[in-house]
Amino acid sequence: MTDQKMIVFNDRGIRRTFHNNEWWFSVADVVTILTDSVDVKQYIKRMRSRNKELDFNWGTICTPLEMIAADGKKRAVSCANTEGIFRIIQSVPSPKAEPFKRWLAKVGYERVQEIDDPELATQRTRALYKAKGYSDAWIEKRMRGIAVRDELTEEWKKRGVQESRDFAILTAEISKATFGVTPSEYQKHKGLQRENLRDHMTDLELIFSMLGEASTEIARNRDAQGFDENKHAARAGGKIAGDARIQLEKASGQKVISQDNYLPETKKLKQKV
């Protein structure tokens, strides 16, 4: 099981995943940022042809791990741990290499700290959202939503759901029952691409997401075991939140699902062109 997150270096995203107790980074993302290459696959191919030692050890340095691609689907992506990335960027003639090395070392160290003291991870997440301009009230809901989600995934694991693909399917079942759309459809509605959907939800959307996932813990009472039984529980839990959403929409005359998001204005303008 891997824990996937996007991190940012100089306003550019790098996919990473926690695998075998350490961070692994998308090689293509790192090379793209350091070189601004429009065809990163060709750049890496040429880089390997120039450095025979790197090419010889490529299979040892890199490991294919599942990550979210630009089209929103999960694909096997060549990844390297911190040591491997350091070896790769030695072959990249870029003025960004040195500041990137320092940044990468800091990222790795922070993860070690978080393992020793999990509260640090929560504090850093809150600080990151605050720096991005989110309100304290929104941050509180988002953090509570993360906790609810973690509780639910742990419950699924205890009940025999282990594959990341199955987690995605169960999440989609809750979303469809709660909001009437799957997460990928929801992303399109908000004009998102690779961005985290929940980071672009309004307060109400976060509340109903929490309600759907919290209600799905009825699996505990039903003693649901395995994927199929938990799928039924996910639909039932999502329906509880979905029924509440419909009642609110009828009473208020407004839809809960919105196209509002927290994208920078410059990015919104590009999407409209």
JOBEL-V258596 format. One record per pair of residues at least 4 apart in sequence whose C-alpha atoms are under 8 Angstrom apart, sorted by the first residue. I is the first residue (numbers start at 1). J is the second residue. D is the distance in Angstrom with one decimal. If there is no record, write none. Layout:
# JOBEL-V258596
i	j	d
I	J	D
I	J	D
This chain:
# JOBEL-V258596
i	j	d
1	19	7.4
1	162	7.5
1	163	7.4
1	164	7.0
2	17	6.1
2	18	5.4
2	19	5.4
3	17	5.4
3	18	5.0
3	19	7.3
4	15	7.6
4	16	6.0
4	17	4.3
4	18	6.4
4	67	7.5
5	15	6.3
5	16	5.6
5	17	6.2
6	13	6.2
6	14	5.6
6	15	4.7
6	16	6.0
7	13	5.7
7	14	5.3
7	15	6.5
7	16	7.3
8	12	5.3
8	13	4.6
8	14	6.0
9	13	6.5
9	14	7.4
9	100	7.7
9	103	7.9
12	33	6.9
13	29	7.5
14	25	7.1
14	26	6.7
14	29	5.4
14	30	6.5
15	25	6.0
15	26	5.5
15	29	6.9
15	67	7.5
16	23	6.5
16	24	5.4
16	25	4.3
16	26	6.1
17	23	5.7
17	24	5.4
17	25	6.6
17	67	7.7
18	22	5.4
18	23	4.5
18	24	6.2
19	23	6.2
19	24	6.6
22	81	7.1
23	81	5.9
23	82	7.1
23	108	7.1
24	79	5.7
24	80	5.1
24	81	4.2
24	82	6.9
25	29	7.9
25	30	7.6
25	79	5.1
25	80	5.5
25	81	6.2
25	82	7.6
25	85	7.6
26	30	6.5
26	77	6.6
26	78	6.1
26	79	4.6
26	80	6.8
27	31	6.2
27	78	6.0
27	79	5.3
27	80	6.4
27	85	7.2
28	32	6.0
28	40	6.3
28	41	7.4
28	44	8.0
28	78	7.5
29	33	6.3
30	34	6.3
31	35	6.0
31	36	7.8
31	37	7.9
31	40	7.0
31	44	7.7
31	89	7.6
31	92	7.7
32	36	5.1
32	37	5.5
32	38	7.7
32	40	6.0
33	37	7.9
34	92	7.5
34	94	6.2
34	96	5.9
34	97	6.7
35	92	7.5
35	94	6.6
37	43	7.0
39	43	6.4
40	44	6.1
41	45	6.2
42	46	6.2
43	47	6.0
44	48	6.1
45	49	6.3
46	50	6.3
47	51	6.4
47	91	6.8
47	92	7.7
48	52	6.5
48	54	6.2
48	55	4.8
49	55	6.8
51	55	6.2
51	91	7.3
52	56	6.0
53	57	6.3
54	58	5.8
54	87	7.9
54	88	7.4
57	61	6.1
58	62	5.8
59	63	7.1
61	80	6.0
61	81	7.9
61	84	5.2
62	78	5.8
62	79	5.3
62	80	4.8
62	81	8.0
62	84	7.2
63	77	7.9
63	78	5.5
63	79	5.2
63	80	6.3
64	76	5.4
64	77	5.0
64	78	4.5
64	79	5.9
65	75	7.8
65	76	5.0
65	77	5.3
65	78	6.5
65	79	6.4
66	74	6.0
66	75	5.2
66	76	4.4
66	77	6.0
67	74	5.2
67	75	5.6
67	76	6.3
67	77	6.3
68	72	5.7
68	73	5.5
68	74	4.4
68	75	6.3
68	194	7.8
69	73	5.5
69	74	5.9
69	75	6.3
69	194	7.8
70	193	7.1
70	194	6.1
71	193	7.5
71	194	7.8
72	184	7.4
72	193	7.2
72	194	6.5
80	84	5.0
80	85	5.7
81	85	6.1
82	86	6.3
82	104	7.2
82	105	7.6
82	108	7.2
83	87	6.5
84	88	6.3
85	89	6.1
86	90	6.5
86	101	7.0
87	91	7.5
88	92	7.2
89	93	8.0
89	97	6.7
90	97	8.0
92	97	7.4
93	97	7.6
96	100	6.0
97	101	6.1
98	102	6.5
99	103	6.2
100	104	6.0
101	105	6.2
102	106	6.4
103	107	6.3
104	108	6.3
105	109	6.2
106	110	6.1
107	111	6.6
108	112	6.7
109	113	6.4
110	114	6.2
111	115	6.3
112	116	6.6
113	117	6.1
113	118	7.9
113	120	7.4
114	118	4.8
114	119	7.2
114	120	5.6
114	121	5.5
117	121	7.8
118	122	7.1
119	123	6.3
120	124	6.1
121	125	6.1
122	126	6.2
122	143	8.0
123	127	6.2
124	128	6.1
125	129	6.3
126	130	6.2
126	139	6.7
126	143	7.7
127	131	6.1
128	132	6.3
129	133	6.6
129	134	5.7
129	139	6.8
130	134	5.4
130	135	6.9
130	136	7.4
130	139	7.6
134	138	6.4
134	139	6.5
135	139	6.2
136	140	6.1
137	141	6.5
138	142	6.1
138	202	7.8
138	203	6.0
139	143	6.0
140	144	6.2
141	145	6.0
141	203	7.2
141	206	6.7
141	207	7.1
142	146	6.3
142	198	7.8
142	199	7.8
142	206	6.8
143	147	6.4
144	148	6.3
145	149	6.1
145	206	7.0
145	207	7.9
145	209	7.6
145	210	5.4
146	150	6.2
147	151	6.2
148	152	6.2
148	210	6.6
148	213	7.0
148	214	6.4
149	153	6.2
149	210	7.7
149	213	6.7
149	214	8.0
150	154	6.2
151	155	6.3
152	156	6.2
152	213	6.8
152	214	7.3
152	216	7.7
152	217	6.6
153	157	6.2
153	167	7.7
154	158	6.4
155	159	6.4
155	217	7.7
155	220	7.7
156	160	6.5
156	161	5.3
156	162	7.6
156	230	7.5
157	161	4.9
157	162	5.6
159	224	6.8
159	225	4.9
159	226	5.9
160	225	6.2
160	226	4.8
160	227	7.0
161	166	6.8
161	167	7.3
161	226	5.9
161	227	5.7
162	166	7.2
162	167	7.6
163	167	6.6
164	168	6.3
165	169	6.4
166	170	6.2
166	227	7.2
167	171	6.1
168	172	6.2
169	173	6.3
170	174	6.4
170	230	7.6
170	231	5.8
170	234	6.2
171	175	6.2
171	234	7.6
172	176	6.0
172	182	5.1
172	183	6.1
173	177	6.2
173	182	7.3
173	231	7.2
173	234	6.1
173	235	5.6
173	238	7.3
174	178	6.0
174	212	6.2
174	213	7.0
174	216	7.8
174	234	5.3
174	235	5.6
174	237	6.8
174	238	4.4
174	239	7.7
175	179	5.6
175	180	6.9
175	181	6.2
175	182	5.5
175	183	6.5
175	209	7.4
175	212	7.5
175	238	6.6
176	180	4.4
176	181	4.5
176	182	5.0
176	183	8.0
176	238	7.4
177	181	7.7
177	235	5.9
177	236	7.9
177	238	4.6
177	239	4.9
177	241	7.7
177	242	5.7
178	208	7.2
178	209	7.4
178	212	6.1
178	238	4.7
178	239	5.7
178	240	7.5
178	241	5.2
178	242	3.8
178	243	7.6
178	245	7.4
179	242	6.1
179	245	7.8
179	257	7.2
180	242	7.8
181	185	5.8
181	186	6.1
182	186	6.1
183	187	6.1
183	197	7.4
184	188	6.5
185	189	6.3
186	190	6.5
186	197	7.7
187	191	6.2
187	192	5.0
187	193	6.9
187	197	6.0
188	192	5.8
188	193	7.4
189	258	7.9
189	259	6.0
190	258	7.2
190	259	4.4
190	260	6.4
190	261	6.3
191	259	7.5
191	271	7.8
192	197	7.5
195	199	7.8
196	200	7.0
197	201	6.7
198	206	7.0
199	262	7.6
200	260	7.4
200	261	4.6
200	262	5.3
200	263	7.7
201	205	5.5
201	206	6.0
201	260	7.3
201	261	6.4
202	206	6.2
202	258	7.9
202	260	7.1
202	261	7.6
203	207	6.3
204	208	6.3
204	256	6.5
205	209	6.1
205	256	6.4
205	257	6.6
206	210	6.2
207	211	6.2
208	212	6.0
208	241	6.1
208	242	7.9
208	245	7.2
209	213	6.4
209	241	7.9
210	214	5.9
211	215	5.8
211	238	7.9
211	240	8.0
211	241	5.6
212	216	6.3
212	237	5.5
212	238	4.5
212	239	7.5
212	240	6.8
212	241	4.9
212	242	7.6
213	217	7.0
213	234	7.8
213	237	6.8
213	238	7.0
214	237	7.5
215	236	8.0
215	237	4.5
215	238	6.9
215	240	6.8
215	241	7.4
216	233	5.9
216	234	5.2
216	235	7.8
216	236	6.8
216	237	3.9
216	238	6.7
217	221	7.6
217	233	7.8
217	237	7.3
218	222	6.2
218	233	6.8
218	237	7.0
219	223	5.6
219	224	5.1
219	230	6.5
219	233	5.5
219	234	7.9
220	224	6.7
224	229	5.2
224	230	5.6
224	233	7.3
225	229	5.8
225	230	6.5
226	230	6.3
227	231	6.0
228	232	6.6
229	233	6.4
230	234	6.0
231	235	6.4
232	236	6.3
233	237	6.0
234	238	6.0
235	239	6.0
236	240	6.6
237	241	6.9
238	242	6.0
239	243	5.9
240	244	6.4
241	245	6.1
242	246	6.2
243	247	6.3
244	248	6.3
245	249	6.2
245	256	7.0
246	250	6.2
247	251	6.2
248	252	6.0
249	253	5.3
249	254	5.2
249	255	5.5
249	256	6.7
250	254	7.5
263	267	6.4
263	268	6.5
264	268	6.5
265	269	6.2
266	270	6.4
267	271	6.3
268	272	6.5
269	273	6.5
